[in-house]
Each structure stands twice: as C-alpha cells, then as structure tokens.
Amino acid sequence: MFVMIETNGRITPAQIVRLTQFDKGLVSRTIKGMQKKGLLTVEISDKDGRSHIIDMTQKGRDIAERARPAMRARQEMFRQSLTPDELESLFRLFDKLDIALDEMEKSL
C-alpha cells in the first residue's frame, strides 16, 4: 500500500485493485489492518460518498522511510542475480503479461 500511495498520492482502494490486480477483499483487509495500526488514514471521498481515500499517516511514512533501504538492497540483489539479457527478457515478459491482463479485462 505504501508504494501505491507514494507513487500515486492519495488513492482509493478501487484504484489500488485496478493498478495492482490484487483481490478486492485482500486490499480491503490490508487497509483495515494498517488503519488499526495507525499507518493509514481513511476518509470518505468528497466526490463519491461510497468511496474512500487512503493516505499514509506520519507513522506510516516513517516506517516506509526506514524500510526503503532494505527494499532497495533486496531489489539490487535480485538485479545482480540476473544477466542484462535476462533482465531485459523479464521486463519484456512483464509487459506482455500486462497487455494480456488489459485484454482480459476488456473482454469481461
């Protein structure tokens, strides 16, 4: 959730589901748990009273900031385990999967 908020700013659960393809129930439960821990705020949308806007609290921002170096180190270890050609192939496959998901959504 933190990455989604940092990338997109204040965001709705529906936007998270759409951008990540995560299960709606999982997103909802995760948001509720993080809210209980004081990591997220949840407000009713001014535009649509049925929708909610989530954002990080200062406590959430502090945790995300502390976690960032470990996440980057893990990413770098992953990148170093692959050759440049393998990385290129992996990203090409991600692009193909993303296109396939978009096509599936359009057909539903």
Z-matrix of the N, CA and C atoms (Angstrom, degrees):
N
C 1 1.441
C 2 1.533 1 111.05
N 3 1.364 2 115.05 1 -40.90
C 4 1.456 3 118.37 2 -178.18
C 5 1.524 4 111.40 3 -57.76
N 6 1.327 5 116.32 4 -44.52
C 7 1.467 6 119.82 5 -178.44
C 8 1.523 7 110.05 6 -62.50
N 9 1.331 8 116.59 7 -41.16
C 10 1.465 9 120.15 8 179.95
C 11 1.527 10 110.75 9 -62.59
N 12 1.320 11 117.11 10 -41.89
C 13 1.467 12 120.91 11 -179.91
C 14 1.524 13 110.19 12 -70.14
N 15 1.335 14 117.02 13 -42.49
C 16 1.458 15 119.38 14 179.29
C 17 1.523 16 111.48 15 -63.31
N 18 1.327 17 116.53 16 -35.90
C 19 1.460 18 121.35 17 -178.07
C 20 1.521 19 112.26 18 -77.24
N 21 1.347 20 116.26 19 -41.61
C 22 1.463 21 121.19 20 -171.46
C 23 1.518 22 114.70 21 -109.73
N 24 1.314 23 118.19 22 -8.04
C 25 1.463 24 120.37 23 -173.93
C 26 1.519 25 109.72 24 79.37
N 27 1.305 26 115.90 25 -163.46
C 28 1.471 27 119.68 26 178.80
C 29 1.527 28 108.31 27 -52.99
N 30 1.319 29 116.28 28 137.04
C 31 1.460 30 119.59 29 -169.56
C 32 1.526 31 109.90 30 -146.17
N 33 1.308 32 116.39 31 154.48
C 34 1.465 33 120.58 32 176.85
C 35 1.527 34 109.18 33 -93.40
N 36 1.315 35 116.82 34 155.35
C 37 1.465 36 119.39 35 174.53
C 38 1.530 37 111.83 36 -57.29
N 39 1.326 38 117.71 37 -37.98
C 40 1.470 39 120.77 38 179.33
C 41 1.529 40 110.69 39 -62.30
N 42 1.318 41 117.68 40 -37.26
C 43 1.461 42 120.25 41 177.60
C 44 1.530 43 110.56 42 -66.75
N 45 1.327 44 116.94 43 -39.04
C 46 1.471 45 120.29 44 177.63
C 47 1.515 46 109.96 45 -62.10
N 48 1.321 47 116.65 46 -45.36
C 49 1.468 48 120.72 47 178.83
C 50 1.526 49 110.29 48 -59.67
N 51 1.313 50 116.20 49 -46.10
C 52 1.464 51 120.80 50 -178.26
C 53 1.536 52 111.04 51 -64.46
N 54 1.316 53 117.76 52 -42.13
C 55 1.468 54 120.90 53 -176.59
C 56 1.523 55 113.41 54 -76.25
N 57 1.325 56 116.98 55 -30.09
C 58 1.466 57 120.03 56 -174.09
C 59 1.517 58 113.96 57 -105.59
N 60 1.343 59 116.35 58 -17.10
C 61 1.459 60 121.18 59 -174.63
C 62 1.530 61 111.56 60 65.58
N 63 1.345 62 117.67 61 20.49
C 64 1.459 63 121.24 62 176.04
C 65 1.514 64 109.37 63 -75.34
N 66 1.311 65 115.81 64 156.70
C 67 1.453 66 122.30 65 176.61
C 68 1.529 67 109.88 66 -64.02
N 69 1.329 68 115.70 67 135.83
C 70 1.466 69 121.35 68 -177.58
C 71 1.536 70 111.51 69 -58.36
N 72 1.327 71 116.18 70 -42.49
C 73 1.465 72 120.05 71 -179.94
C 74 1.513 73 112.29 72 -65.06
N 75 1.330 74 116.72 73 -39.79
C 76 1.456 75 121.23 74 178.37
C 77 1.522 76 110.60 75 -63.06
N 78 1.324 77 116.67 76 -43.99
C 79 1.465 78 120.91 77 178.72
C 80 1.525 79 109.83 78 -61.21
N 81 1.315 80 116.92 79 -45.62
C 82 1.459 81 121.45 80 -179.49
C 83 1.529 82 111.48 81 -61.37
N 84 1.322 83 116.81 82 -46.85
C 85 1.474 84 120.24 83 -179.69
C 86 1.524 85 111.23 84 -64.75
N 87 1.324 86 116.48 85 -39.53
C 88 1.464 87 120.18 86 179.42
C 89 1.520 88 110.87 87 -64.32
N 90 1.319 89 116.75 88 -43.62
C 91 1.465 90 120.74 89 178.74
C 92 1.525 91 110.18 90 -61.51
N 93 1.331 92 117.17 91 -46.13
C 94 1.475 93 120.09 92 179.87
C 95 1.527 94 111.28 93 -60.01
N 96 1.336 95 116.62 94 -43.65
C 97 1.463 96 119.90 95 179.32
C 98 1.513 97 112.36 96 -63.89
N 99 1.332 98 116.29 97 -42.23
C 100 1.462 99 119.73 98 179.73
C 101 1.520 100 111.37 99 -69.33
N 102 1.329 101 116.37 100 -32.42
C 103 1.458 102 119.95 101 177.26
C 104 1.531 103 109.57 102 -67.10
N 105 1.324 104 116.95 103 -43.19
C 106 1.476 105 120.46 104 179.14
C 107 1.523 106 111.74 105 -60.92
N 108 1.334 107 116.15 106 -32.29
C 109 1.464 108 120.33 107 179.37
C 110 1.521 109 112.39 108 -82.78
N 111 1.334 110 116.77 109 -1.68
C 112 1.454 111 120.60 110 178.52
C 113 1.516 112 113.91 111 80.43
N 114 1.340 113 117.00 112 21.77
C 115 1.458 114 120.62 113 -177.28
C 116 1.521 115 113.00 114 -94.81
N 117 1.333 116 116.87 115 -24.58
C 118 1.458 117 122.59 116 -178.73
C 119 1.514 118 111.06 117 -129.75
N 120 1.320 119 115.60 118 151.85
C 121 1.463 120 120.94 119 168.01
C 122 1.521 121 107.26 120 -107.01
N 123 1.317 122 116.04 121 147.98
C 124 1.458 123 121.53 122 178.47
C 125 1.517 124 107.00 123 -129.80
N 126 1.334 125 116.00 124 119.99
C 127 1.466 126 121.73 125 -179.53
C 128 1.522 127 109.23 126 -121.65
N 129 1.311 128 115.93 127 150.30
C 130 1.460 129 120.10 128 173.81
C 131 1.521 130 108.05 129 -74.31
N 132 1.321 131 116.16 130 135.37
C 133 1.460 132 121.71 131 -178.33
C 134 1.523 133 110.73 132 -66.30
N 135 1.343 134 116.21 133 137.64
C 136 1.460 135 121.41 134 175.07
C 137 1.529 136 110.62 135 -67.62
N 138 1.334 137 116.32 136 -33.04
C 139 1.462 138 121.17 137 -176.63
C 140 1.523 139 112.72 138 -77.91
N 141 1.330 140 116.48 139 -35.01
C 142 1.462 141 120.85 140 -176.40
C 143 1.522 142 108.23 141 -143.09
N 144 1.302 143 117.42 142 107.61
C 145 1.457 144 122.89 143 -176.16
C 146 1.517 145 114.43 144 -60.39
N 147 1.333 146 116.96 145 -14.70
C 148 1.468 147 120.05 146 178.65
C 149 1.514 148 111.90 147 -87.35
N 150 1.323 149 117.29 148 -15.51
C 151 1.450 150 122.26 149 -175.62
C 152 1.524 151 110.44 150 -100.56
N 153 1.309 152 115.38 151 155.46
C 154 1.457 153 121.41 152 178.73
C 155 1.524 154 110.06 153 -121.52
N 156 1.316 155 114.82 154 150.24
C 157 1.462 156 122.27 155 176.65
C 158 1.520 157 107.27 156 -112.65
N 159 1.327 158 116.49 157 128.66
C 160 1.460 159 118.75 158 178.16
C 161 1.523 160 109.62 159 -110.60
N 162 1.322 161 114.01 160 150.28
C 163 1.458 162 121.73 161 178.25
C 164 1.523 163 107.51 162 -151.06
N 165 1.304 164 116.69 163 161.34
C 166 1.462 165 121.00 164 177.61
C 167 1.519 166 110.77 165 -81.89
N 168 1.313 167 115.34 166 144.81
C 169 1.455 168 120.82 167 169.96
C 170 1.531 169 107.21 168 -83.51
N 171 1.304 170 116.81 169 173.58
C 172 1.472 171 119.37 170 176.46
C 173 1.520 172 109.80 171 -62.13
N 174 1.322 173 117.37 172 -38.65
C 175 1.466 174 120.66 173 177.19
C 176 1.531 175 110.00 174 -59.67
N 177 1.318 176 117.10 175 -43.20
C 178 1.458 177 121.22 176 177.95
C 179 1.518 178 111.69 177 -63.63
N 180 1.325 179 116.90 178 -42.07
C 181 1.468 180 120.77 179 178.92
C 182 1.534 181 110.88 180 -63.73
N 183 1.335 182 115.75 181 -39.63
C 184 1.470 183 119.58 182 178.99
C 185 1.529 184 110.88 183 -63.42
N 186 1.315 185 117.50 184 -42.62
C 187 1.467 186 121.45 185 179.25
C 188 1.526 187 110.04 186 -65.53
N 189 1.321 188 116.82 187 -44.29
C 190 1.471 189 120.41 188 179.35
C 191 1.524 190 110.13 189 -60.80
N 192 1.312 191 116.99 190 -40.73
C 193 1.468 192 121.32 191 -179.80
C 194 1.532 193 110.89 192 -64.67
N 195 1.337 194 116.64 193 -40.87
C 196 1.471 195 120.04 194 178.97
C 197 1.531 196 111.45 195 -69.29
N 198 1.327 197 117.42 196 -32.40
C 199 1.468 198 121.62 197 -177.49
C 200 1.528 199 112.80 198 -79.34
N 201 1.315 200 117.04 199 -24.01
C 202 1.463 201 121.65 200 -173.79
C 203 1.535 202 113.41 201 -54.53
N 204 1.348 203 120.64 202 -46.99
C 205 1.475 204 118.75 203 -179.37
C 206 1.533 205 112.66 204 -60.54
N 207 1.312 206 118.04 205 -39.56
C 208 1.469 207 120.69 206 179.44
C 209 1.525 208 110.47 207 -67.03
N 210 1.327 209 116.89 208 -39.04
C 211 1.464 210 120.50 209 178.94
C 212 1.521 211 110.06 210 -65.56
N 213 1.311 212 116.75 211 -42.54
C 214 1.476 213 119.93 212 179.35
C 215 1.529 214 111.20 213 -65.44
N 216 1.342 215 116.60 214 -39.52
C 217 1.464 216 120.08 215 178.81
C 218 1.524 217 110.30 216 -63.94
N 219 1.315 218 117.26 217 -39.77
C 220 1.460 219 121.33 218 178.31
C 221 1.523 220 110.53 219 -65.25
N 222 1.329 221 116.89 220 -41.85
C 223 1.459 222 120.68 221 176.96
C 224 1.528 223 110.88 222 -61.24
N 225 1.307 224 116.12 223 -43.19
C 226 1.461 225 120.17 224 -179.07
C 227 1.530 226 110.98 225 -65.01
N 228 1.328 227 117.59 226 -40.23
C 229 1.467 228 120.34 227 176.96
C 230 1.530 229 109.88 228 -61.77
N 231 1.318 230 116.96 229 -40.26
C 232 1.457 231 121.56 230 177.66
C 233 1.525 232 110.22 231 -62.46
N 234 1.313 233 116.13 232 -48.64
C 235 1.467 234 120.36 233 -179.39
C 236 1.528 235 111.10 234 -60.15
N 237 1.320 236 116.84 235 -40.28
C 238 1.460 237 119.87 236 -177.99
C 239 1.523 238 112.21 237 -70.81
N 240 1.318 239 117.67 238 -19.42
C 241 1.460 240 120.28 239 179.88
C 242 1.529 241 111.91 240 -79.27
N 243 1.328 242 116.87 241 -9.61
C 244 1.460 243 121.94 242 -179.59
C 245 1.524 244 110.55 243 -116.30
N 246 1.312 245 115.39 244 148.44
C 247 1.457 246 119.30 245 174.68
C 248 1.531 247 108.67 246 -75.74
N 249 1.319 248 118.29 247 163.56
C 250 1.468 249 119.48 248 175.98
C 251 1.530 250 112.63 249 -56.07
N 252 1.333 251 117.03 250 -39.18
C 253 1.468 252 119.80 251 178.43
C 254 1.532 253 111.54 252 -65.24
N 255 1.328 254 116.10 253 -39.32
C 256 1.469 255 119.70 254 178.58
C 257 1.527 256 111.06 255 -65.77
N 258 1.328 257 115.86 256 -41.08
C 259 1.468 258 119.25 257 177.15
C 260 1.520 259 111.07 258 -61.87
N 261 1.309 260 116.42 259 -43.75
C 262 1.457 261 120.61 260 178.96
C 263 1.528 262 110.25 261 -60.96
N 264 1.325 263 116.67 262 -44.16
C 265 1.470 264 120.82 263 178.28
C 266 1.524 265 111.10 264 -62.90
N 267 1.321 266 116.59 265 -41.43
C 268 1.468 267 120.48 266 -179.98
C 269 1.524 268 110.80 267 -61.87
N 270 1.317 269 117.07 268 -46.50
C 271 1.459 270 120.01 269 -179.51
C 272 1.526 271 111.62 270 -67.29
N 273 1.326 272 116.30 271 -34.28
C 274 1.461 273 120.01 272 175.82
C 275 1.535 274 110.06 273 -64.27
N 276 1.336 275 116.64 274 -40.78
C 277 1.465 276 120.82 275 177.06
C 278 1.524 277 111.21 276 -64.81
N 279 1.332 278 117.15 277 -40.91
C 280 1.469 279 119.92 278 176.44
C 281 1.527 280 110.76 279 -59.39
N 282 1.324 281 116.17 280 -42.45
C 283 1.466 282 120.07 281 178.46
C 284 1.525 283 110.72 282 -61.29
N 285 1.340 284 117.19 283 -44.06
C 286 1.463 285 120.80 284 179.13
C 287 1.525 286 111.23 285 -62.54
N 288 1.325 287 116.26 286 -42.73
C 289 1.471 288 119.84 287 178.50
C 290 1.520 289 111.22 288 -63.38
N 291 1.319 290 116.20 289 -39.65
C 292 1.462 291 120.73 290 178.88
C 293 1.529 292 110.27 291 -62.64
N 294 1.311 293 117.28 292 -43.60
C 295 1.471 294 121.76 293 178.04
C 296 1.528 295 109.87 294 -63.39
N 297 1.342 296 116.75 295 -43.16
C 298 1.466 297 120.39 296 179.34
C 299 1.527 298 111.12 297 -62.32
N 300 1.321 299 117.32 298 -40.65
C 301 1.466 300 120.55 299 178.21
C 302 1.524 301 110.91 300 -64.10
N 303 1.319 302 116.33 301 -41.89
C 304 1.465 303 120.11 302 177.70
C 305 1.534 304 110.52 303 -60.41
N 306 1.317 305 116.89 304 -43.62
C 307 1.453 306 121.27 305 179.57
C 308 1.530 307 111.63 306 -64.21
N 309 1.326 308 115.91 307 -40.14
C 310 1.473 309 119.39 308 178.39
C 311 1.520 310 110.88 309 -64.06
N 312 1.331 311 116.34 310 -41.38
C 313 1.459 312 119.71 311 179.17
C 314 1.522 313 111.38 312 -63.07
N 315 1.325 314 116.48 313 -39.02
C 316 1.461 315 120.21 314 179.91
C 317 1.522 316 111.65 315 -65.63
N 318 1.319 317 116.81 316 -31.37
C 319 1.465 318 120.47 317 -176.90
C 320 1.529 319 112.45 318 -83.45
N 321 1.312 320 117.89 319 -11.43
C 322 1.483 321 120.46 320 -179.10
C 323 1.506 322 112.39 321 -82.93
